[in-house]
Amino acid sequence: MTLSIIRKGIQAVNGSFSTEIGVTLSELVEEYIKSITMEKFRSDQQALGKIVKELKGSITLPKVSRACKEFLQDALVEKYLKGGD
């Protein structure tokens, strides 16, 4: 990855500032990119959470009958235990 940074900015960070805080320029850039990415991720998650809360309860699914559950169970037994296709 190539970054365009003003030479004075690089010199300032590589000089006393990075020595003072004990972090290299590469580490600073990496942490900055991580923070931006995490902010975007949190924002997306919050928006998704809001949508899910709004939709909660808007759909009522039919209850699965006992016969349907038994049919599914029999099909799975046939497939995995008896070697059916």
MDTraj code that builds the backbone (N, CA, C; nanometers):
import mdtraj as md
import numpy as np

residues = "MET THR LEU SER ILE ILE ARG LYS GLY ILE GLN ALA VAL ASN GLY SER PHE SER THR GLU ILE GLY VAL THR LEU SER GLU LEU VAL GLU GLU TYR ILE LYS SER ILE THR MET GLU LYS PHE ARG SER ASP GLN GLN ALA LEU GLY LYS ILE VAL LYS GLU LEU LYS GLY SER ILE THR LEU PRO LYS VAL SER ARG ALA CYS LYS GLU PHE LEU GLN ASP ALA LEU VAL GLU LYS TYR LEU LYS GLY GLY ASP".split()
xyz = np.array([
    [0.0846, -0.1163, 0.0000],
    [0.0000, 0.0000, 0.0000],
    [0.0895, 0.1229, 0.0000],
    [0.0538, 0.2214, -0.0768],
    [0.1307, 0.3446, -0.0855],
    [0.0481, 0.4583, -0.0290],
    [0.1086, 0.5344, 0.0621],
    [0.0421, 0.6496, 0.1211],
    [0.1157, 0.7757, 0.0814],
    [0.0408, 0.8794, 0.0534],
    [0.1012, 1.0091, 0.0239],
    [0.0870, 1.0952, 0.1487],
    [0.1993, 1.1258, 0.2102],
    [0.1997, 1.2061, 0.3319],
    [0.3036, 1.3167, 0.3142],
    [0.2702, 1.4340, 0.3607],
    [0.3637, 1.5462, 0.3508],
    [0.4915, 1.5123, 0.4273],
    [0.6039, 1.5426, 0.3643],
    [0.7345, 1.5091, 0.4219],
    [0.7510, 1.5637, 0.5640],
    [0.7043, 1.6859, 0.5895],
    [0.7167, 1.7439, 0.7234],
    [0.6380, 1.6617, 0.8253],
    [0.5243, 1.6091, 0.7830],
    [0.4441, 1.5255, 0.8723],
    [0.5159, 1.3975, 0.9078],
    [0.5778, 1.3372, 0.8093],
    [0.6540, 1.2139, 0.8335],
    [0.7710, 1.2419, 0.9272],
    [0.8422, 1.3504, 0.9024],
    [0.9574, 1.3841, 0.9859],
    [0.9140, 1.4116, 1.1300],
    [0.8022, 1.4798, 1.1465],
    [0.7542, 1.5110, 1.2814],
    [0.7187, 1.3842, 1.3571],
    [0.6498, 1.2913, 1.2894],
    [0.6097, 1.1681, 1.3560],
    [0.7313, 1.0807, 1.3818],
    [0.8201, 1.0704, 1.2860],
    [0.9382, 0.9868, 1.3039],
    [1.0362, 1.0461, 1.4037],
    [1.0243, 1.1729, 1.4280],
    [1.1170, 1.2387, 1.5204],
    [1.0735, 1.2232, 1.6645],
    [1.0602, 1.3340, 1.7315],
    [1.0349, 1.3338, 1.8749],
    [0.8985, 1.2763, 1.9118],
    [0.7988, 1.2957, 1.8268],
    [0.6642, 1.2492, 1.8597],
    [0.6605, 1.0978, 1.8756],
    [0.7151, 1.0255, 1.7779],
    [0.7121, 0.8798, 1.7865],
    [0.7990, 0.8288, 1.9005],
    [0.9085, 0.8973, 1.9274],
    [0.9940, 0.8593, 2.0390],
    [0.9221, 0.8829, 2.1703],
    [0.8514, 0.9938, 2.1781],
    [0.7791, 1.0312, 2.3000],
    [0.6683, 0.9310, 2.3341],
    [0.5938, 0.8883, 2.2328],
    [0.4833, 0.7962, 2.2607],
    [0.5217, 0.6503, 2.2373],
    [0.6369, 0.6270, 2.1820],
    [0.6864, 0.4912, 2.1628],
    [0.6151, 0.4133, 2.0540],
    [0.5727, 0.4826, 1.9481],
    [0.5001, 0.4180, 1.8392],
    [0.5595, 0.4642, 1.7065],
    [0.5747, 0.3713, 1.6136],
    [0.6284, 0.4076, 1.4824],
    [0.5171, 0.4655, 1.3961],
    [0.5557, 0.5284, 1.2869],
    [0.4597, 0.5840, 1.1925],
    [0.3717, 0.4727, 1.1353],
    [0.4305, 0.3609, 1.1032],
    [0.3535, 0.2475, 1.0503],
    [0.2473, 0.2021, 1.1496],
    [0.2845, 0.1959, 1.2765],
    [0.1886, 0.1553, 1.3794],
    [0.0755, 0.2568, 1.3929],
    [0.1095, 0.3855, 1.3852],
    [0.0072, 0.4896, 1.3932],
    [-0.0931, 0.4780, 1.2784],
    [-0.0417, 0.4598, 1.1575],
    [-0.1283, 0.4482, 1.0398],
    [-0.2146, 0.3231, 1.0520],
    [-0.1539, 0.2131, 1.0940],
    [-0.2278, 0.0885, 1.1089],
    [-0.3417, 0.1030, 1.2106],
    [-0.3126, 0.1626, 1.3256],
    [-0.4148, 0.1817, 1.4286],
    [-0.5247, 0.2766, 1.3815],
    [-0.4871, 0.3784, 1.3061],
    [-0.5863, 0.4721, 1.2532],
    [-0.6816, 0.4001, 1.1571],
    [-0.6258, 0.3187, 1.0682],
    [-0.7081, 0.2441, 0.9726],
    [-0.7990, 0.1460, 1.0465],
    [-0.7469, 0.0803, 1.1488],
    [-0.8293, -0.0111, 1.2285],
    [-0.9456, 0.0635, 1.2940],
    [-0.9171, 0.1810, 1.3478],
    [-1.0217, 0.2563, 1.4169],
    [-1.1307, 0.3005, 1.3198],
    [-1.0925, 0.3416, 1.1999],
    [-1.1909, 0.3815, 1.0992],
    [-1.2775, 0.2620, 1.0609],
    [-1.2134, 0.1488, 1.0397],
    [-1.2845, 0.0273, 1.0014],
    [-1.3813, -0.0146, 1.1104],
    [-1.3379, -0.0114, 1.2357],
    [-1.4238, -0.0526, 1.3468],
    [-1.5411, 0.0432, 1.3636],
    [-1.5200, 0.1720, 1.3435],
    [-1.6294, 0.2693, 1.3527],
    [-1.7356, 0.2375, 1.2482],
    [-1.6928, 0.2079, 1.1265],
    [-1.7859, 0.1741, 1.0185],
    [-1.8605, 0.0454, 1.0521],
    [-1.7883, -0.0542, 1.1035],
    [-1.8499, -0.1820, 1.1398],
    [-1.9540, -0.1619, 1.2493],
    [-1.9196, -0.0845, 1.3541],
    [-2.0142, -0.0585, 1.4635],
    [-2.1369, 0.0159, 1.4128],
    [-2.1156, 0.1111, 1.3258],
    [-2.2262, 0.1877, 1.2687],
    [-2.3197, 0.0964, 1.1897],
    [-2.2615, 0.0081, 1.1083],
    [-2.3410, -0.0865, 1.0303],
    [-2.4177, -0.1812, 1.1218],
    [-2.3521, -0.2281, 1.2276],
    [-2.4162, -0.3201, 1.3217],
    [-2.5328, -0.2516, 1.3933],
    [-2.5149, -0.1260, 1.4321],
    [-2.6216, -0.0532, 1.5002],
    [-2.7408, -0.0347, 1.4074],
    [-2.7147, -0.0016, 1.2822],
    [-2.8228, 0.0159, 1.1851],
    [-2.8962, -0.1158, 1.1631],
    [-2.8216, -0.2243, 1.1512],
    [-2.8817, -0.3552, 1.1328],
    [-2.9643, -0.3944, 1.2544],
    [-2.9124, -0.3678, 1.3740],
    [-2.9849, -0.3982, 1.4973],
    [-3.1165, -0.3230, 1.5043],
    [-3.1164, -0.1991, 1.4604],
    [-3.2379, -0.1185, 1.4615],
    [-3.3421, -0.1773, 1.3661],
    [-3.2968, -0.2184, 1.2487],
    [-3.3874, -0.2771, 1.1493],
    [-3.4459, -0.4081, 1.2031],
    [-3.3619, -0.4902, 1.2638],
    [-3.4087, -0.6181, 1.3184],
    [-3.5114, -0.5944, 1.4279],
    [-3.4872, -0.4978, 1.5146],
    [-3.5830, -0.4664, 1.6212],
    [-3.7164, -0.4212, 1.5636],
    [-3.7110, -0.3406, 1.4575],
    [-3.8337, -0.2933, 1.3952],
    [-3.9118, -0.4073, 1.3311],
    [-3.8420, -0.5064, 1.2761],
    [-3.9076, -0.6170, 1.2076],
    [-3.9510, -0.7296, 1.3019],
    [-3.8983, -0.7314, 1.4221],
    [-3.9279, -0.8388, 1.5172],
    [-4.0793, -0.8489, 1.5388],
    [-4.1305, -0.9699, 1.5210],
    [-4.2715, -0.9940, 1.5428],
    [-4.3604, -0.9612, 1.4242],
    [-4.3030, -0.9143, 1.3156],
    [-4.3849, -0.8762, 1.2003],
    [-4.4282, -0.9967, 1.1169],
    [-4.3634, -1.1104, 1.1383],
    [-4.3994, -1.2315, 1.0645],
    [-4.4351, -1.3405, 1.1648],
    [-4.5471, -1.4044, 1.1406],
    [-4.5874, -1.5170, 1.2237],
    [-4.5785, -1.6428, 1.1395],
    [-4.4905, -1.7329, 1.1788],
    [-4.4721, -1.8567, 1.1050],
    [-4.5681, -1.9622, 1.1578],
    [-4.6160, -2.0506, 1.0710],
    [-4.7053, -2.1566, 1.1178],
    [-4.6283, -2.2554, 1.2060],
    [-4.6992, -2.3138, 1.3009],
    [-4.6360, -2.4138, 1.3861],
    [-4.6176, -2.5413, 1.3057],
    [-4.5066, -2.6081, 1.3299],
    [-4.4785, -2.7327, 1.2606],
    [-4.5507, -2.8450, 1.3344],
    [-4.6273, -2.9209, 1.2599],
    [-4.7038, -3.0289, 1.3228],
    [-4.6123, -3.1437, 1.3630],
    [-4.6617, -3.2231, 1.4542],
    [-4.5856, -3.3396, 1.4999],
    [-4.5587, -3.4342, 1.3834],
    [-4.6562, -3.4514, 1.2954],
    [-4.6392, -3.5405, 1.1801],
    [-4.5255, -3.4918, 1.0904],
    [-4.5158, -3.3608, 1.0738],
    [-4.4095, -3.3037, 0.9907],
    [-4.2734, -3.3277, 1.0551],
    [-4.2667, -3.3096, 1.1877],
    [-4.1409, -3.3336, 1.2596],
    [-4.1000, -3.4794, 1.2487],
    [-4.1962, -3.5690, 1.2616],
    [-4.1678, -3.7120, 1.2512],
    [-4.1219, -3.7476, 1.1099],
    [-4.1850, -3.6899, 1.0108],
    [-4.1456, -3.7126, 0.8718],
    [-4.0009, -3.6684, 0.8498],
    [-3.9675, -3.5494, 0.8993],
    [-3.8315, -3.4977, 0.8855],
    [-3.7320, -3.5876, 0.9583],
    [-3.7672, -3.6295, 1.0793],
    [-3.6797, -3.7173, 1.1562],
    [-3.6567, -3.8483, 1.0807],
    [-3.7640, -3.9080, 1.0283],
    [-3.7516, -4.0328, 0.9525],
    [-3.6625, -4.0141, 0.8298],
    [-3.6786, -3.9024, 0.7606],
    [-3.5977, -3.8757, 0.6413],
    [-3.4502, -3.8618, 0.6770],
    [-3.4217, -3.7971, 0.7888],
    [-3.2822, -3.7803, 0.8317],
    [-3.2212, -3.9138, 0.8749],
    [-3.2988, -3.9950, 0.9440],
    [-3.2511, -4.1284, 0.9835],
    [-3.2212, -4.2101, 0.8593],
    [-3.3118, -4.2051, 0.7639],
    [-3.2924, -4.2783, 0.6385],
    [-3.1657, -4.2312, 0.5669],
    [-3.1486, -4.1023, 0.5616],
    [-3.0342, -4.0462, 0.4896],
    [-2.9010, -4.0786, 0.5570],
    [-2.8928, -4.0570, 0.6883],
    [-2.7628, -4.0658, 0.7556],
    [-2.7330, -4.2011, 0.8197],
    [-2.8345, -4.2738, 0.8621],
    [-2.8086, -4.3994, 0.9321],
    [-2.8276, -4.5213, 0.8441],
    [-2.9142, -4.5125, 0.7482],
    [-2.9404, -4.6267, 0.6636],
    [-2.8727, -4.6150, 0.5274],
    [-2.8052, -4.5034, 0.5068],
    [-2.7301, -4.4856, 0.3821],
    [-2.8143, -4.4529, 0.2620],
    [-2.9303, -4.3953, 0.2835],
    [-3.0155, -4.3590, 0.1700],
    [-2.9617, -4.2379, 0.0969],
    [-3.0062, -4.2172, -0.0249],
    [-2.9619, -4.1028, -0.1047],
    [-3.0540, -3.9875, -0.0899],
])
top = md.Topology()
chain = top.add_chain()
for i, resn in enumerate(residues, 1):
    res = top.add_residue(resn, chain, resSeq=i)
    for name in ("N", "CA", "C"):
        top.add_atom(name, md.element.get_by_symbol(name[0]), res)
traj = md.Trajectory(xyz[None], top)
